[in-house]
């Protein structure tokens, strides 16, 4: 999360975002569980649920939550 800025997260009200340090710990735990230490989540994953993070790492970084499906230039499979 180096260089992280809340300005990168226009999709979420600040109240929906988890603390960046809590998020980093959650990401590290899920990466370890999914053997996905080489995959970095997008900056706006701070607003994702734990289930969405799991799905992202389990898919090898291919699946993004449905609300991100319209991100230009990002080929993804959609998590319903």
Secondary structure, DSSP 8 states (H G I E B T S, - for coil): -TT--GGG-TTS-GGGS--HHHHHHHHHHHHHHTT-TT----GGGGGS-HHHHHHHHHTTS-EEEGGGTT-TT---EEE-
